[in-house]
Amino acid sequence: MLELFFGIYKVKSFIYTAATKTMPLRTIAVAMSGGVDSSTVAAMLRAQGHQVVGLTMQLWNQRRLAGHDGMPEAVQGRCCSLDDVYDARRVAETIGIPYYVVNHEERFERDVIRPFVAEYLSGRTPIPCSLCNNHLKFDQLLSVAEQIGADALATGHYARTQFDESLGRWLLKRPADRSKDQTYFLFGLTQDQLSRTLFPLGEMQKSEVRELAREHGLALADKQESQEICFVPGGDYKRFLDAYLAERGDTLPDTGGELVTSDGQVIGEHSGIHNFTVGQRKGLGVATGSPLYVLQIKGETQEVVVGRQEELYSRSLRAHRVNFIAVPDLREPMRVTVKIRHRHEPAAALIERSGEDELLVTFDDAQRAITPGQAAVFYDGDMVVGGGWIK
């Protein structure tokens, strides 16, 4: 166990959040991504007098596929890049805390990369960030935090937690800054994980976070955010699939098949189901008198079903591998609002059991482009009820 000793220093001004302002002093590990949010969390907790340890997860070797099958030679400015590790280390030195890089590349490849590849090749559209949260950031990092004697793990996610004594459960809630809400990616957190996790930015606006970073003298206060998947440069997942499989000595399987209409009429062929996602309009390879959209991808027959935009709308979905947060289980139908993608406005729906590990979600109004592989996350106002993966 590391013996850590810190002094308390004062800053010009500083914003206390509901998550930390009354918290007794303790040892806190901070998941430092090299961005302004997690860096500010480390600085504010350090200023409050907590013993802070910075941890960065090394998840993917950014040089591994560089220049391979059209992949860029150099990768910069993306989440979890080498530049981010350097920035996180520089912040740790600035605020005077110990800092460690924890290598979990093997686990990341097993639990995130390989499922990502398999999902696309089966015609589904995965969310690697949620897989990373579930299997690494709030699993492995919490384990490391415990090993070094930390009482809790703090991150720069925009979310809020609260223990409800009447329910006897930890709750996950949407943040004050709705434009930065990240609860959609956190639906898989367990009660144990929530009990040991802090989200100090939950009550803050992004503009306040940047200002606080400046007050703490952090050089990356104005650093831009990455919107890309950390291991897919430029968002070109098709090129990544080719390069990754080739590096492993595998060839991209033949997932080509027929383009069919919703009534079964064959109107063309396609080169692979991994090239499509539900709702896609461009790149279908057929010309018709009216726009066509991808309605469904059938992995078992390798058919891509296309149709009119109005056919994209559906009133129901089924979700499996469900995790509940606000309730221990669903024993009777419940009225909630549901997000079916990160930027989706939660829509009113009824959720009910339809199998041992399956829920039927019925929306009041039909929703556009419900996509298998994405998550359906259930809300009661600001509170996350739970969520599951769309079948």
N, C-alpha and C positions, 0 to 999 in steps of 0.2 A: 504494500500500500504506500502511496506517495504521501510524504509529510509536507504539507503546503502551508507557507506562512506569507501573509500579505499585510500591508499597511492600508490604512484608509486615507484616500485623498479627496480633496474638495474640488468641486467644479463650479463654474460661474452660476449656472442654473441647471435644473434638470427636472424632467417630467416623471413623476411617479405614476405607475399604473395600478389598477385594482389588483392585478395578479401579484404585485411585489411590494407595494408600499407598506403593508403591515406584516410582511413576512420576517420571521426571526432570522438572524444572520446564520448562514450555513454554507456548506461547500456545494457549488453548482457547476456541473459540466455544461458547456455551451457548444452546440453543434454549429461550427463556423464554416460557412460555405464560401467565404471570401466576398460576399455581397454586403451591401450597406445594412440590410436588416439584421442579420445575425451578428455582424460586427457591432452594431449599436446596442444590441442586447448584451453582449459581453461587456461593453464599456459601461452601460448603465448599472448592471449588476455589480461590477467591480467598484463603481463609485458609491454604491449603497453600502459597501463594506463586506460583501460576501466574498468568500474564497472562490475564485473562478479559475476553471481550467478549460482551455480551448481545445476542441477536438475536431479534426477534419477527416472525413472518410475518403480514402483513395479507392475509387470504385472502378475506374476504367482507364486504361493506358491510352491517352489521347494520340500517341504516336503509333499505336498498334496497326491500324489499317491505313496509315498515311500514305497517299500516293497509290493505293491499291485499287485497281479497277475503277479509276476515275475519282477516287476519294482525294480530298485536298491534302497537299503535302504538310501543311501546318494548320493547326486548329487553335483559334484564339477567341476570346470574348464569349465563352459559353460556360454555363453552369458546370462546376466541378472540374474545370480545366486546370492546367498547371499554373496559369496566371492567377486563378482563384486561390490556389494553395499558397502562392507567394503573397497575395494580398491579405489572406487570413493570418499568415505568420507575421506580416508587418504590423497588422492591427494588434496582435498579441504583444509584440515588442513595445508598441506605442503605449498601451495601457498597463503593461507590466504584469502579464499573467503567463503561467506555463502553457505551452502549446505542443500538441502531438498530432501526428498524422497516423491514422489507423488504416491499415491495408485490408480491404475486404473485396478485392477484385474477383477472387474465385467465387465467393458467395453471390456477388452482384451478377456475374455471368450466369450462374446456375439459376438464380431466382428471378432475374429481371430480363437479361438479354435473351436467353434461350426461350422463355415463354413469349417474349415479344416477337421473335422470329416465328415460332410455332403458330401463334395467333394469326399473324398476317397470312401465313401460308395456308391456313384453314379458312380464310375469308372473313376473319374477325378484325376489329380495330381496337388494339390494346391501349391501356393507359400505364406506361412504365413508371410514371411518378408515383402512382398509388401503390404499385408493387414494391417500389423502393421504400416507401414509407412503412409499409406493413412488414417487410422482411428484413430491412436493414436499419433505417434511421431510428425507428422506434422499437427495435428489437436488439440488434447488435450494439448500437450506441448506448442504449440503456444498460446493457450488460457491461460494457467497458466503463461507463460512469460508475456503476456499482463497484467494479474491481478497483478503481482508484480512490474509493471512499467518498464519492459524491452522493449527496442526498437526493439530487434531482437533476434532470436534463432540461435545459432551456433551448428553445429554437427561435428562429426569426419568422415563423409562420404567423400569418394574420388569422387568429382564432382566439377563442376564450374558453377557459375551463372553470367549472364551479362544482363544489360538492354539495349536493342536495340532501340534507339530513332526513327530510321526510321520506325521500325515496331510497336513501341509503346508497346512492350511486353518484359517480362522477359524471358530469354533463359536459358536452362539447357544444359550444355556441358560436354563431357567426360573429365576426369582429365589428368594431365600430366603423371601420372603413370598408364599406361593402364592395368597393371597386377592387379591393385586394383580398377578398374572401377566399381562403384556401381550405375551408372545411370539406369541400367536395373530395379532396384528395386524402382526407384524414378519417374517412368513415370507418376504416378497418381497425382503429385503435381500440384496445381492450381497456377494461376498468383498471387493471394493474398498470398499464402503460400511462393512462391518463392521470393516475394518482401520483406518478413520479415525473410528470412533464409540466413545464411552464411555458406559456406563450405571453411574454411580457409586452408584446406589441398589440395585443388584442383590443385595447381601448384607445389606440392612437391612430391618427391619420398618417399616410405616407409622408406628407409634407413635414409633419412634426418629427418624424423619424430622421429625415435628412437634416433638419435643423439641429436636432440633438447630436447627430454625428459630427456636425461642424463644431458644436460647442465642446465636444470631446476631442477635437483636433484630429479626427480621422480623415486621412487623405482621400479615402474613397467615398466621401459623403455624396458626391454627385455621380458616382459610377452608375452606368446604365444597367438595366436588368436584362438578363437573357430570357428569351421566350422559347428557346429551342430545347429539344430533348438532348441531354448531355452527351450521348454517344452517337447522335445522328447529325452531323454537320450540315447546315443549310436546310434541315428538315427533309432531306432527300432519303427517305427510309428505303426506297426501292434500291438505290445504289448501295446503301448500307447492307441490305440483305445479300446482294450479289457478292460484295467484298467479304462479308463475314463468313458466308458459306464456302467461298473459294479458299479463304485462309485456313479453314478447317478441313480442306480436302474434299468438300462436298460440292455437288453441283445443284443449282437451283432446280427443284423438281418441276416437272411439267404440270402446271396447274391451269393450262389453257382449256378453253371450252367454248360453249355457245352463249351468245347474247340472245335472250328470249324476252318477249313481252309478258306482261302479267297474265295474259290468257294463253300462254304457251307457244306463241308464234316465234319461230327462229328467224332473227333478222341479221345475224352476223356471227362472227367469231371473235374471241379475245385471246390475248397471249398469256394471261395468268390472273387468277382471282386476287392475288396479292396486290395487283395494280389498282384495285377499286375499293371504295368505301361507300357506305349507304349515304345517299344525298348528293353524290358526285354527279356533275353535269358534263364537264369537259373531259376530253380524252377517251370517249367511248368508242371512237373508230367507226361510227355509222352516221350517215346523213339522212335526216328525215325532215318532213315539213314542219314539225314542231319540236321544241326542246324535249330531250329525254333525260331522265335522272335514274341513278341506280337505286332500285327499290329493295333489293335483297341479293345476298351472295350465298349461294348454296355450295358449301364446301364438299358435301358428299358427291354431288354430280358435277361440280365445277361450272355450274351455270351462273351467269350474272343476269338477274332479272331487272329490266328497265321499264320505265313508264312515265306517265305525265306527272307534273309536280303535285297535283292534288292527290295522287296515289301514294305520295310519301307520308301522308298523315295517318296516324293510328291512335286508337284510344286505349290500347292496353299493351303490356309487356310482362314478361316473366323474368324474375331475378333469382339467382341462386348464390350459394356461398355467402349467405347473409350474416352480417354482424350488427347486433343491436347495442346501442349505447344508453339511451334514456330509459329503456325498459329491459328487463331480463329476457323477455321473449314476447312473441305476438300470439295471444290466446284468442283474440276475437278481432274482427275487422276494425281498422283504425283510419280516421280521416287525417291526411297529412298533405303537405306539398312536396313535390318531387322534382329534383334536378336530374336530367338525363345526359348532361355534359357540363363542363366547367362554366361556360358562359351562358348557360340556359337559365332563364328566369323560372324559379320553382313554380310548378303548376299543380293546382288542386287535384287530389286523387284519393282513391280508397285502396288501402293495401290489405290483403288477406292471405292466409295460408292456402297454398295449392299443392303442397307436397312436403316431405320431411325437411328438405332444405331448399324450399322454393316458395316464392311469394308471387301472387298475381297482383299487378298494379293496374287499376282502371282509372283513367283520367276523366275529369268532367268534360274537358274539351280535347279533341284530337291533337296530338303533338307531332311535329315534323321530324323525320329522319331519326327514328329510334334505332340505335346502332348496337348490335351485338358486340360484346367485348368492352363496351363502355360501362360506367357505373350508374346505378340509379340510387340517389341518396335522398333519404326521407327527412323532412323537417316538420317541426311543430313550432311555428313562429321562428325565433332565432335558434332554437334548440335542434341539434341533430338527433333524430330518433334512431337512425341506423342507415344501413345501405347494403347493396349487393351488386353482383355483376349481371348485366343484361344478357340473357340467353339468346 
